[in-house]
Amino acid sequence: MTFRMSSSFKLEAELSSALDLTTASAPLAINRQLILAQGTGAGQADMIYSDRVTIPASGTQAVDLAGTLPGPLGGTLTFAKIKLVLVSALATNTNNVNIVSDATNGPLLFMAKGDGYPVRPGGMFLAYDPSAAGTVVTAGTADLINLINSGAGTPVTADVVIIGASA
């Protein structure tokens, strides 16, 4: 089995202001390639999880990175390191999809366990760490990422992609 990932991030923006004799402009262009090859070291990964999840009103869906996620080609996934996390909330959601590192058993995806980020309707959260270390996953103590519906009344749906390494 082989793995490869290639993605690009392109941001173009421009702020301009019409003056008396000219137009002042401040253009911005950022282009980045996100590339991971087969393996478990720096710039490498060998595992991928993807799913569209629907979380009931005021509900939580725990994503257990050590031994319970279904693999795309069968079996279960046990991540040792996370290299990329993408959570993309549907624009039709009413509430946010909060991505939170479990307060007790969460990996340090953020600065501390229990920290998180609100993904608003139509919004996206992307974390990318191509280093050899990645974000460490440890079964039982650092393996739960919670996806939480921020409100009552309606379910929320998000696309989730997690890419990482087995060692």
KOLKEVEX-836318 format. One record per atom (N, C-alpha, C): x, y, z. Coordinates in steps of 0.2 Angstrom, whole numbers, plus 2048, in hexadecimal, padded with zeros to 3 digits. Each point is the difference from the previous one (the first is absolute). Layout:
// KOLKEVEX-836318
XYZ
...
***
This chain:
// KOLKEVEX-836318
8047FA800
7FC806800
805806800
7FE8057FC
804806800
7FB806801
803806803
7FD806801
8038067FD
7FC8047FE
8028077FE
7FB805801
802806801
7FB806801
8038067FD
7FC8037FC
8038077FE
7FA805800
801805803
7FB805800
8038077FF
7FC8057FE
803807800
7FC805803
803805803
7FC805803
8028067FD
7FB8047FD
8028067FC
7FB806803
803805802
7FD806803
8028067FC
7FB8037FD
8018067FC
7FB805803
802806801
7FC806803
8038067FE
7FC8057FF
8038077FF
7FB805803
803805803
7FD806803
8028067FC
7FB8047FD
8028057FC
7FC806802
8038067FF
7FC806802
8028057FA
7FA8037FD
8018057FB
802807803
8058037FE
803806802
7FF8057FA
802806801
7FE8067FB
8037FE7F9
8077FE800
8037FF7FA
8027F97FE
7FF7FC805
8027F97FF
7FC7FB805
8017FA800
7FD7FB804
8057FC804
800801806
8057FC805
7FD7F9800
8057FB800
7FE7F9800
8057FC805
7FD7FB803
8047FC805
7FE7F97FE
8037FD7FB
7FF7F97FE
8037FB805
7FD7FA800
8037FB805
7FF7F97FC
8057FC7FF
8007FA7FD
8047FB804
7FD7FA803
8037FB803
7FE7FA7FD
8057FC7FE
7FF7F97FD
8047FB804
7FD7FB802
8047FB804
7FE7F97FE
8047FB7FF
7FF7F97FE
8007FC807
7FB7FC801
8007FB805
8017FA7FD
8067FD802
8017F97FC
8037FB806
7FD7FA800
8027FB804
8017FA7FC
8067FC801
8017FA7FC
8007FA804
8017FA7FE
7FF7FA803
805800806
7FE7FE806
8057FF805
7FE803807
804800805
7FE802807
804806802
8058037FC
804805803
7FE8077FD
805804800
7FE8077FE
7FE8007F9
7FA8047FF
7FD8007F9
7FD7FA7FD
7FF7FC805
7FD7F97FE
7FA7FE805
7FC7FC7FD
7FA7FD803
7FE7F97FD
7FC7FC803
7FE7FA7FE
7F97FE801
7FC805803
7F97FE802
7FC8067FF
7F97FE7FE
7FB8057FE
7FA7FE803
7FC805803
7F97FF802
7FC8057FD
7FA7FF7FE
7FC8057FD
7F97FE801
7FB805802
7F97FE801
7FC806800
7FA8007FE
7FB805801
7FC7FE806
801805805
7FC7FE807
7FA805801
7FB7FD802
7FA804803
8007FF807
800806804
800800807
7F9803802
7FC7FC804
7FA802802
800807804
7FB803801
7FF806804
8037FF807
804805802
804800806
8047F9801
8027FD7FB
8037F9800
8088017FF
8037FB802
8077FF7FF
8027FA7FC
8048007FC
8037FA7FC
808800802
8027FA803
8077FF802
8037FD7FA
8068027FE
8047FD7FB
8067FD804
8007F9800
8057FD804
8057FE7FB
806803801
8057FF7FB
8047F9801
7FF7FD805
8047FA802
7FB7F9800
7FF7FE7FA
7FD7F9800
7F97FF7FE
7FC8067FF
7F97FF7FF
7FE8037F9
8048047FD
7FE8037FA
8007FA7FA
7FB8007FC
8017FB7FA
8058037FB
8047FC7FE
8058017FA
7FC8007FA
8028057FB
7FD8007F9
8017FA7FC
8057FB802
8007FA7FC
7FF7FA805
7FC801805
7FF7FB805
804800806
7FE7FD805
804800807
7FF806803
803801806
800806804
806804800
800806801
806805800
802801807
807800801
803802807
8058057FE
7FF806801
8048057FE
806801806
8068017FE
805802805
801807800
7FF8037FA
8028077FF
7FA8037FB
7FE806801
7FC8047FC
8048057FC
7FF8007F9
8038057FC
7FC8057FD
7F97FE7FF
7FB8057FD
7F97FE803
7FD806802
7F97FF802
7FC8057FD
7FB7FE7FC
7FB8057FD
7F97FE802
7FD806802
7F97FF802
7FC8067FC
7FC7FE7FC
7FC8057FC
7F97FF801
7FD806803
7F9800802
7FC8027FA
7FA7FC7FF
7FB8027FA
7FD807801
8008047FB
7FD806800
7F9800803
7FC7FB7FF
7F97FF802
7FF7FF808
8067FF803
7FF7FF808
7FD806803
7FD800805
7FE805804
805802806
8027FB803
805800805
8077FF7FE
805802804
8077FE7FF
8027F9801
8057FD7FD
8037FA801
806802804
8007FF807
806801804
8057FA7FF
8068017FF
8057FB800
804801806
8007FB805
803801806
8057FA802
806801802
8047FB803
7FD7FE807
7FE7F9800
7FD7FE806
804802807
7FC803805
803802806
8047FB804
7FF7FA7FF
8037FB804
8057FC7FB
7FD7FE7FA
8047FB7FC
8018037F9
801807800
8018037F9
8088017FE
8017FF7FA
8078017FD
801808801
806802800
801807800
8008047F9
7FA7FF7FD
7FF8037FA
800808801
7FE802806
800807801
805801806
800806803
805801805
7FF7FC806
7FA7FE802
7FF7FC806
7FA7FB7FF
8007FB803
7FA7FB800
7FA805802
7FA7FE7FD
7FA804801
7FF8067FC
8068027FD
7FF8067FB
7FD7FE7FA
7FD8057FC
7FD7FE7FA
7FF8067FB
7FC7FF7FB
7FF8057FB
7F98007FD
7FC805800
7F98007FD
8018007F9
7FD7FC7FC
7FF8007F9
7F98027FE
8008067FE
7F98037FF
7FD7FD7F9
7F98017FF
7FD7FD7FA
8048037FA
8027FB7FC
8048027FA
807801801
8027FF806
807801802
8047FA800
807801801
8057FA800
805801805
8027FB803
806800804
8057FB7FD
8068027FF
8067FC7FD
806801804
8037FA802
806800804
8057FC7FC
8068027FF
8057FC7FC
806800803
8037FB802
8077FF803
8047FB7FC
8048017FC
8047FB7FC
8067FE804
801802806
8067FE803
8007F9802
8067FD802
8007F9802
7FC7FF806
800805804
7FC7FF807
7F98007FF
7FD8047FB
7F98017FF
7FD801807
7F97FF801
7FD800806
7FF7F9803
8037FF805
8017F9803
7F97FE802
7FE7F97FF
7FA7FD802
8037FA804
7FD800806
8017FA805
7F97FD802
8007FA7FF
7F97FC802
7FF801807
7FA802802
7FE801807
801806803
8058047FD
802806804
8008067FB
8017FF7FA
8008067FB
7FE7FD7F9
7F97FE800
7FE7FE7F9
7F98027FF
7FC804803
7FA8027FF
7FF8077FE
7FD8017FA
7FE8077FD
7F9800800
7FD805803
7F8800801
7FE8067FB
7FB7FE7FC
7FC8047FC
7F9801803
7FF807802
7FA801804
7FC8057FC
7F97FF800
7FB8047FE
7FF806805
8028067FE
800805805
7F9802802
7FA7FE7FE
7FA802802
7FB7FB800
7FA802802
7FA7FB800
7FC8027FA
7FB7FB7FF
7FB8017FB
8017FD7F9
8068007FE
8027FD7F9
8067FC800
8017FB7FC
8067FD7FF
8058047FC
8067FE800
8058037FC
8047FB7FC
8038017FA
8037FC7FC
8078037FE
8057FB800
8078037FE
8037FA7FC
8058027FC
8057FB7FD
806800804
8027FA802
806800804
8067FC7FC
806802800
8057FC7FD
806801805
8037FA802
806800804
8057FB7FD
8068037FF
8057FD7FD
8067FF805
8037FA800
805800805
8057FA7FF
8047FE805
8047FA7FF
7FF7FB806
8027FA7FE
7FF7FA804
8067FF805
8058047FF
8067FF805
803807800
***
